[in-house]
Amino acid sequence: KIGNKKGVALSLGNIALIHERRLEYVEAVDVHLQSLLIKEEISDTIGMSNTYGNLANIYLYTGQYDQALDNIQKCLEIKKQTRDTAAIAMAWQNMANINLAMGDTTLAIENYLRAQDYWEGIGDRKGQALTLNNLGSVYEKLNEDEKAMDAFERSIAIRRSLNDAHGIGNCLGNISIIYLKRGDYANAEKTSL
C-alpha cells in the first residue's frame, strides 16, 4: 500500500524461503518468481542474483538440473559484475554441486577449484575447508583415493584451526569410507572414533 517495491520484493523472498524450508517447492518457486519480477522492474541486481541463487538451489533439490544450472549461471554473472568475491566463490561452489548432480565430475572439479581460488583469495578458511571436503568426495567417487585423502586432510587442518569439530568429524567419516573400500578396517575404525 505504501509503494515500497523493494520491501515487497524482500518480503516475497522471505515468504519463498519459508515455503522452501517447509519443502513446498512449487510455492517457493512461484513466490521467488514474483519477487524476481519486482527486482527486475526496480533494477535490484543484487536481489536478482540472490533470487537466482535461491531458485537454483530449489531446482537442484527437485532434480531439475537444467533450470538449476540456468539460474546459477545468471546468479554468477551478476555476482561477477558486483565483484562480491565471497558470493562469486559460493556461486562457483553451487554450480559445482549442480554439475556433480548432473554427473559431470570433470566440470564439478573445475568449478570447485574455481571456488577454492576465490576462497583463498579472500582468506575465507571456512569456504576453503568446505570446498576441499567437496573435492575430496568427488575424487573418492572417481576412485582417486590419494587425491581424496589429500583434500580431506587439508580440510581437516583448516577445520582444526577453526575449532570446527563437526567439520572435522565429517572429513574423518569420509576418510574412513576410503579405508573401508581398501579393506583397511583397523584404520577405518580408528578414523571413525
N, C-alpha and C positions, 0 to 999 in steps of 0.2 A: 503493500500500500504506500510505502514511503519512496518507492522508486530506486532503492539501493540494489542495483542488479548484481554487483559484486557480492553483496551479502546474501542475496537469493542463491546465487551460484554456489557459494560456500556452504550454505545450509543444505542445498540439494546434495552436494558432495558428501556432507556428513550423514545425511539420510541414506545415501547409497552405501556408505561404509557400514552402517547399521544393518542394512539388508545383507551385505556381504558377510558380515560376522554371523548372521543367522543362517547362512548358506542359502539365502534367497537370491540366487544369482541372476535370474531373469529380471527381477525387480531392481536389483542393484545396477545392472546394465542400463535398464530403462532410465533410471534416475540419473546415472552418470551422464548419459547422452543428453538429457535435459540440461544438466549443468554445463556440459560442453558447449551446447548451442549458445548459452548466455555468455560463456567465457570467450567464445569466438566473436560474438557481437561486440563485446567491450574490449577486445584485443588483450585479454588477460593471458599472455603467453605462458607464464609460469603456471598458472592454474590449469591451462590446457594441457601442458606437459604432465602435470600430476594426474590429471584425469586419464590421459592416455596410458600412463603407467598403471593406474588402478584397473582400467579396462583390460590391459594386457594380462595382469595377474588373474582376473576373473576368467578370461578366455583360456589361460593356461590351466587353471583349476578344473575347468569344464571340458578340457580336451579339444578346444577349438584353436588349434595351434597356428593356423594361418592368420586368424584375426589377432591372436596374441602377438605374433611377430609383426604384423602391420602396425599395431598400436605401440609396441615398444620402440619400433623404428621412428615413429612420429615423436614419441617422447624424447628419444635420444637426440634427434635433430634439433629440437627446441633447447634441450639441455646444453648442447654444444654452442648454440647461439648465445645463451646466457652465461656461458663459461663457468657454470657451477660444477666444479671438479668432482665433489663428492656425489652429486646427483648423476653426473656422467658415469662415474665408476659404478654406481648402483644400476644404472640403465644397462651398461655392458654386462653386469652380473646377471640381471634379469633376462637379457637377451640370450646369454649362455644357457640359463635354465630352460628357456624355450627351445633352443637348439638341441639340448640334451633330450628333452621330452619328444622332440621330433625324430630322434635317433641319429642326429648329425653330431657325432662325438668330436670330429675334427674341428668343426666350426665352434662347438661349445668350448673346446680347449682354447682356441684362438681368442674367443671373447672373454673367457675367464682371465687369460693373460693380459688382455687389454684392460680389464677392470683392475687387475693387480698392479699394472703400471700406474694407473691413476691413484689407487690407494697409497702406493709407495711414494708417489709424487707429493702427496699432501700429508704423509706421515700418519695415515689412519691405520693403526695397528689392528684394530678390531676388524676392519674391512679386509685387510691383508690375511688375517687368520681365517676368516670365513671363506675367502676365495681359495686359499691354499687347501682347505678341507674339501671344498667342492672339486678342485682339480684332482686331489688325491682320489676321490670317489670315482671320477671319470677314468683315471688311469687304472684303478682297481678293476673296473668293469671291462677294460681293454686287456686285462691280464698283464699290464705293465707294472708289476708289483714293486720294483725298485723305485720307479718314479712316484708311485703312490706312497710308498713308505717315506720317501724324502719329503713330499708335500705335507703328509700328516705330521711328521716330526718337526718340520719348520713351523707349522701351525701351532703345535703344542708349545714350542719355545716362545712364540709370541703370546699365546694364551697364558702361559706361566707368568710372563712379565705383567700381564693384565689381571692376574689372580682370577682367571675365568675357569673355575672348577668344572662347570657344566660343559664348556667347550673342550676342555682337556679330556673329560670323560667321553665325549662324542668322538674325538680323534682316536683315543685309545681303543674304543669299540671298533672303529674302522680298521685299526692296525690288527686287532685280534681276528677280524674276518680274514685278513691276508694269511695270518698264521694258520688258521683253520683250513684254508684252501691248500696250504702246503702240507697239511697233516702234522704240523708242529703244535700239538695240543698243549704241551707244557708252557710254551711261550704265549699261546692264545689265552690260557687260563691266567697266567701271570699278568698279562697286559689288561685283562678284564677286571682284575681285582683292584 
